[in-house]
Amino acid sequence: MPLRLARTKVPRGEEYDVVIIGGGPAGLSAAIYTSRFLMKTLVVAEQIGGQLNLTDAVDDYPGLKRITASALVQAFRSHAEMFKPTIVELVRVEGFERDDSSGYPRFHVWGTRKLDVYAKTIILAVGSKRRKLGVPGEKEFAGKGVSYCSVCDAPFFKGAEAVAVVGGGDAAFEGALMLSGYAKKVYLIHRRDQFRAKPHFVEQAKRTPNIEFVLNSVVVEIRGDTKVRSVVVRNVKTGEIREIPVEGVFIEIGFEPPKEWFQRLGLETDEIGYVKVDEWMRTNIPGVFAAGDCTSMWKGFRQVITAAAMGAVAAYSAYNYLAEKGLYRPSQLLLA
């Protein structure tokens, strides 16, 4: 059977009250709210689920004691679909620009698979990509001991004999300190002997007896069977290879927001590349909002619940924007 590259055909030139770019928790949460506001909504995503696709289970979303990440993604999607937005997958938005040919403010949005539509408002929920090590075993054991979020997954390793954290910034040290309360031993692996983390994090980690520093070392392989069993590191100064038995590897080496793409679109970003937003998720471009991991808000605390909250706020702001401009005309889709 040939691969279906788009689940929903989007007519060329179709106009929407809002185009939501991204299909993770922020994007799907936004879709629930914009659709409930009777806004004609299009969700365009390269992959439904976003960063949730990199984890195995979630136990910190209120009301759901423990749920697989794939089941949570499906729950978000089915909830959004109840309100009848149009959702298109495996499509990448390549750009958008202001279009005043209609006599009122709107945006021309285009992308792969011949996406060519118009939007009165846009909500950016494209997330940011976690940097990866690119070593053997990393992909194979993702969700089976390899994690990219210590704050999210530390409780799953309660009682573990040993885990490893890779990185030298704030996220790595915060993760190591948190994990030290769950695992019996925490190895902090860093390619240098100097750290980018705040000094008080470093000092606290040094004072924590079950945290061991593995410095001037890089991970060259992650090994296991059905789950992670060890991590192999190489000392960059001596060349020595060491295999460390661990049950989990937490990769905390930062994120990569699509900075150049944002800036080409005229969006204001911070020094790292995250979109600057105010408390109502408004960007510097009127009518364009942003939510979730692609924003400059709460950078140190990336969670499903915070992304979903931002998506809801962005939807409310888009609705208010249309109302203030006199462009809010409730869709009949939900009334049929």
C-alpha positions as CSV (number, residue, x, y, z in Angstrom):
1,M,0.0,0.0,0.0
2,P,1.5,3.4,-0.9
3,L,2.4,5.8,1.9
4,R,-0.3,8.5,2.4
5,L,1.6,11.7,2.6
6,A,-1.4,13.8,3.8
7,R,-4.5,12.5,5.6
8,T,-6.6,15.4,4.6
9,K,-6.7,17.2,1.2
10,V,-6.6,21.0,1.7
11,P,-8.0,23.0,-1.2
12,R,-5.6,25.4,-2.7
13,G,-6.5,29.0,-1.7
14,E,-8.7,27.9,1.2
15,E,-9.0,30.5,4.0
16,Y,-8.9,29.6,7.7
17,D,-9.5,31.7,10.8
18,V,-6.3,30.1,12.2
19,V,-3.6,27.9,10.9
20,I,-1.8,26.0,13.7
21,I,1.7,24.9,12.7
22,G,2.7,21.9,14.8
23,G,0.9,18.9,16.1
24,G,2.4,18.3,19.6
25,P,0.6,19.1,22.9
26,A,0.7,22.8,22.3
27,G,-0.7,22.6,18.8
28,L,-3.4,20.1,19.6
29,S,-4.4,22.0,22.7
30,A,-4.7,25.2,20.6
31,A,-6.8,23.3,18.1
32,I,-9.2,22.2,20.8
33,Y,-9.7,25.7,21.9
34,T,-9.9,27.5,18.5
35,S,-12.4,24.9,17.3
36,R,-14.5,25.3,20.5
37,F,-14.5,29.0,19.7
38,L,-16.0,28.0,16.3
39,M,-12.9,29.3,14.5
40,K,-12.2,27.5,11.2
41,T,-9.0,25.7,12.1
42,L,-6.3,24.0,10.1
43,V,-3.5,22.1,11.9
44,V,-0.4,21.4,9.8
45,A,2.2,19.0,11.3
46,E,5.2,17.1,10.1
47,Q,4.4,14.6,12.8
48,I,1.6,14.4,15.3
49,G,2.8,14.1,18.8
50,G,6.0,16.3,18.8
51,Q,8.5,15.5,21.5
52,L,6.1,13.0,23.1
53,N,7.2,10.6,20.4
54,L,10.6,10.5,22.1
55,T,9.3,9.1,25.4
56,D,7.7,5.9,26.5
57,A,5.3,6.8,29.3
58,V,3.9,9.9,31.0
59,D,2.9,10.0,34.7
60,D,2.8,13.7,35.4
61,Y,-0.2,14.9,33.4
62,P,-3.1,15.7,35.8
63,G,-5.9,13.1,35.8
64,L,-3.8,10.4,34.1
65,K,-1.8,8.5,36.7
66,R,0.2,6.7,34.0
67,I,-0.3,6.5,30.3
68,T,1.9,5.6,27.3
69,A,3.1,8.6,25.3
70,S,1.5,7.1,22.2
71,A,-1.9,6.8,24.0
72,L,-1.6,10.4,25.2
73,V,-0.9,11.6,21.7
74,Q,-4.0,9.7,20.4
75,A,-6.1,11.1,23.3
76,F,-5.0,14.7,22.4
77,R,-5.8,14.1,18.7
78,S,-9.1,12.4,19.2
79,H,-10.2,15.2,21.6
80,A,-9.2,17.9,19.0
81,E,-11.0,16.0,16.2
82,M,-14.2,16.0,18.3
83,F,-14.4,19.7,17.4
84,K,-13.8,19.1,13.7
85,P,-10.6,21.0,12.8
86,T,-8.8,20.0,9.7
87,I,-5.6,18.1,10.5
88,V,-2.9,17.5,8.0
89,E,0.2,15.3,8.7
90,L,3.5,14.8,7.0
91,V,3.4,18.4,5.6
92,R,6.0,21.0,6.4
93,V,5.1,24.7,6.4
94,E,7.9,26.4,4.5
95,G,6.8,30.0,5.0
96,F,4.1,32.6,5.4
97,E,3.8,36.3,4.6
98,R,1.3,39.1,5.1
99,D,-1.3,39.3,2.3
100,D,-3.6,42.4,2.1
101,S,-5.3,41.6,-1.2
102,S,-8.5,40.6,0.5
103,G,-9.0,44.0,2.1
104,Y,-8.4,42.8,5.6
105,P,-5.2,41.5,7.4
106,R,-4.4,37.8,6.7
107,F,-1.4,35.6,5.8
108,H,-0.5,33.5,2.8
109,V,0.8,30.2,4.1
110,W,2.6,27.6,1.9
111,G,4.4,24.4,2.3
112,T,5.2,20.9,1.0
113,R,2.6,18.7,-0.6
114,K,1.3,21.8,-2.4
115,L,0.0,23.4,0.7
116,D,-1.2,26.9,-0.3
117,V,-3.8,28.5,2.0
118,Y,-4.7,31.7,3.8
119,A,-5.0,32.4,7.5
120,K,-6.4,35.3,9.4
121,T,-4.2,34.2,12.4
122,I,-1.3,31.8,12.9
123,I,-0.3,29.9,15.9
124,L,3.3,28.5,15.8
125,A,3.7,25.4,17.9
126,V,6.6,23.8,16.1
127,G,8.6,22.9,19.3
128,S,12.3,22.5,19.3
129,K,14.4,19.6,18.5
130,R,16.5,18.0,21.3
131,R,20.1,17.7,20.4
132,K,21.1,14.1,20.1
133,L,24.4,12.3,20.6
134,G,24.2,10.4,17.3
135,V,25.8,7.3,18.7
136,P,25.0,3.6,18.3
137,G,22.2,2.5,20.6
138,E,20.7,6.0,21.1
139,K,17.9,5.5,18.6
140,E,17.3,1.9,19.4
141,F,16.9,2.5,23.2
142,A,14.9,5.7,23.0
143,G,12.0,5.2,25.5
144,K,13.8,2.1,26.7
145,G,16.2,3.7,29.0
146,V,17.3,6.6,26.8
147,S,15.6,9.8,27.8
148,Y,15.8,13.5,26.8
149,C,14.1,14.9,29.9
150,S,15.3,14.2,33.4
151,V,12.5,16.1,35.0
152,C,9.9,14.1,33.1
153,D,11.3,10.6,33.5
154,A,13.3,10.6,36.7
155,P,10.5,8.9,38.8
156,F,10.6,5.9,36.4
157,F,14.2,5.1,37.7
158,K,13.4,5.0,41.4
159,G,15.6,2.3,43.0
160,A,17.8,2.0,39.9
161,E,21.4,0.9,40.7
162,A,22.8,3.6,38.4
163,V,21.9,6.0,35.6
164,A,24.0,8.4,33.5
165,V,23.4,12.1,32.6
166,V,25.2,13.5,29.6
167,G,25.8,17.3,29.5
168,G,27.4,20.2,31.3
169,G,24.7,22.9,31.4
170,D,21.9,23.7,33.9
171,A,19.6,21.0,32.5
172,A,22.2,18.3,33.0
173,F,23.0,19.4,36.6
174,E,19.4,19.8,37.5
175,G,18.7,16.4,36.1
176,A,21.6,14.8,37.9
177,L,20.5,16.4,41.2
178,M,16.9,15.2,40.8
179,L,18.0,11.7,39.8
180,S,20.3,11.5,42.8
181,G,17.1,11.2,44.9
182,Y,15.8,8.3,42.8
183,A,18.8,6.2,41.7
184,K,21.5,4.8,43.9
185,K,24.3,6.2,41.6
186,V,24.3,9.0,39.1
187,Y,27.2,9.4,36.6
188,L,27.5,12.9,35.1
189,I,29.3,12.6,31.8
190,H,30.8,15.8,30.2
191,R,33.2,16.2,27.4
192,R,35.2,18.9,29.2
193,D,36.2,19.6,32.8
194,Q,34.5,23.0,32.8
195,F,30.8,23.6,33.0
196,R,28.3,26.0,31.5
197,A,25.9,25.3,34.5
198,K,25.4,27.9,37.2
199,P,28.1,27.6,39.9
200,H,25.6,26.8,42.7
201,F,24.4,23.7,40.7
202,V,28.0,22.6,40.2
203,E,28.8,23.0,43.9
204,Q,25.6,21.2,45.0
205,A,26.4,18.3,42.7
206,K,29.9,18.0,44.0
207,R,28.5,17.8,47.5
208,T,26.0,15.1,46.6
209,P,27.7,11.8,47.5
210,N,26.0,9.5,44.9
211,I,26.9,11.8,41.9
212,E,30.1,10.8,40.2
213,F,31.7,13.1,37.6
214,V,33.0,11.4,34.4
215,L,34.9,14.4,32.8
216,N,36.8,14.9,29.6
217,S,34.7,12.0,28.2
218,V,32.2,11.5,25.4
219,V,29.6,8.8,25.0
220,V,30.5,6.5,22.0
221,E,27.8,3.8,22.4
222,I,24.8,2.9,24.4
223,R,24.4,-0.9,25.0
224,G,21.5,-3.1,26.1
225,D,19.1,-5.9,25.2
226,T,15.4,-5.0,25.7
227,K,16.5,-1.9,27.6
228,V,19.6,0.0,28.4
229,R,22.3,-1.9,30.3
230,S,25.4,0.2,29.9
231,V,27.0,3.3,28.4
232,V,30.5,3.3,26.8
233,V,32.6,6.4,27.1
234,R,35.9,7.5,25.7
235,N,38.3,9.9,27.5
236,V,39.1,12.6,25.0
237,K,42.6,13.2,26.5
238,T,43.8,9.6,27.1
239,G,41.7,7.7,24.6
240,E,40.7,5.3,27.4
241,I,37.5,3.4,26.8
242,R,35.3,2.6,29.8
243,E,31.9,0.8,29.9
244,I,29.7,1.9,32.8
245,P,26.7,-0.3,33.8
246,V,23.6,1.9,33.9
247,E,19.9,1.4,33.6
248,G,19.2,4.8,32.0
249,V,20.9,7.5,30.0
250,F,19.6,11.0,30.2
251,I,20.8,13.2,27.3
252,E,20.7,16.8,28.4
253,I,22.8,18.7,25.8
254,G,20.2,21.3,24.8
255,F,17.7,22.1,22.2
256,E,17.7,23.5,18.6
257,P,14.8,25.8,17.8
258,P,14.5,26.7,14.1
259,K,16.2,30.0,14.6
260,E,17.0,30.9,11.0
261,W,13.5,30.0,9.8
262,F,11.9,32.1,12.5
263,Q,14.1,35.1,11.6
264,R,13.4,34.7,7.9
265,L,9.7,35.0,8.8
266,G,10.5,38.3,10.6
267,L,9.9,36.9,14.1
268,E,11.8,38.3,17.0
269,T,13.8,35.6,18.8
270,D,16.1,35.5,21.9
271,E,19.8,34.9,21.6
272,I,19.3,31.1,21.4
273,G,16.6,31.3,18.8
274,Y,13.3,30.9,20.7
275,V,10.4,33.0,19.6
276,K,9.8,35.9,22.0
277,V,6.2,36.0,23.3
278,D,4.4,38.0,26.0
279,E,2.1,36.5,28.6
280,W,-0.7,36.1,26.0
281,M,1.6,34.3,23.5
282,R,1.7,37.2,21.2
283,T,4.8,37.6,19.0
284,N,6.1,40.8,17.4
285,I,3.9,40.2,14.3
286,P,0.3,41.1,14.9
287,G,-1.9,38.1,14.3
288,V,0.9,35.6,14.8
289,F,1.1,33.7,18.2
290,A,3.4,31.0,19.4
291,A,3.1,28.3,22.1
292,G,5.1,25.4,23.6
293,D,8.7,24.5,23.3
294,C,9.5,26.9,20.4
295,T,8.9,30.0,22.7
296,S,11.2,31.8,25.0
297,M,8.8,31.2,27.9
298,W,9.6,28.7,30.7
299,K,12.7,27.5,28.9
300,G,14.0,25.6,31.9
301,F,10.7,23.7,32.4
302,R,9.6,21.9,29.3
303,Q,6.5,19.8,30.2
304,V,3.4,18.5,28.4
305,I,1.2,20.5,30.8
306,T,3.0,23.8,30.2
307,A,2.9,23.3,26.4
308,A,-0.8,22.5,26.5
309,A,-1.4,25.5,28.7
310,M,0.4,27.8,26.3
311,G,-1.6,26.4,23.4
312,A,-4.8,27.2,25.1
313,V,-3.7,30.8,25.8
314,A,-2.5,31.2,22.2
315,A,-5.9,30.1,21.0
316,Y,-7.7,32.5,23.2
317,S,-5.5,35.3,22.0
318,A,-6.1,34.4,18.4
319,Y,-9.9,34.5,19.1
320,N,-9.6,37.9,20.8
321,Y,-7.5,39.2,17.9
322,L,-10.2,38.3,15.4
323,A,-12.9,39.7,17.5
324,E,-11.1,43.0,18.0
325,K,-10.5,43.3,14.2
326,G,-14.1,42.5,13.5
327,L,-13.1,39.3,11.7
328,Y,-14.7,36.8,14.0
329,R,-17.4,35.0,12.1
330,P,-18.3,31.7,13.9
331,S,-17.8,28.7,11.6
332,Q,-20.8,26.6,10.9
333,L,-18.8,23.3,11.0
334,L,-19.8,22.5,14.5
335,L,-23.4,23.5,14.0
336,A,-24.1,21.1,11.1
